[in-house]
Amino acid sequence: MFTSMLASLKAILQPSEPERVFPDWNTLMNWLQDLTNAFNELFATTLKGIPHTTCVFIRRDEKGRAKLIHKFCYNDGNRDVEEVRMGFISVEELPAWLKAKLDSDAEVEITDEIESELKLTL
């Protein structure tokens, strides 16, 4: 049974490219919202009761773009698993509050801010 539940999770992840470049902030947020809604729905139904968490980070990449990192973590019954999806966007497309977080090359967690922006629970 657990194997079939994991197959459902993998089906959600397959259509999404591991790394995407987005033309603007709204397109990036729509992608993140769709991804989050799919995970939340799956874990509210098929994988109900399976511990999981989502975190979102941002950092500047080697090309000077902003890299949004979506990490979805869960336990598959045998081990902890981390599914990572990344979205890249020009720094100029970011809202001012987020540009301020890119002052260093460090990865900065922005989960709370993204939850507030999307008005949902990650």
Phi, psi and omega in degrees: 000316181298326179298319179292327177294319179294327176298322177297319178295315179298325179297324177294319184285330185300314183294339183269130176291144179297330179224130179225148174256128184252141182284335183203169184297317182297320179295318177298315180294323177298317177299314181295321179293317178299317179297314180296316179299320179296315178297312182299318179296316180298316182281346175274342183241275187299318184254029183304132178092352178277124179298137180202161177207156177233138175227148178234134181233162174221148175202166176272134179270179183295342178265003180086002178277164172274134178245114176268126184245118179256115180248123179245119185243141178204171177250126183272013180101336180239332185202163174280138182237140177236118176259127184239132173234141182234141174236136180248144181207150176298138180301326180298337181277351183282149172294156184304318182300331182273326176303322182298334181279352182262021182295334179240175178274003182286151174281128184242129178285132180231025183305310182299318181294321180290321175302316180294317180297318182273348181058045176209171181262125178275000000 
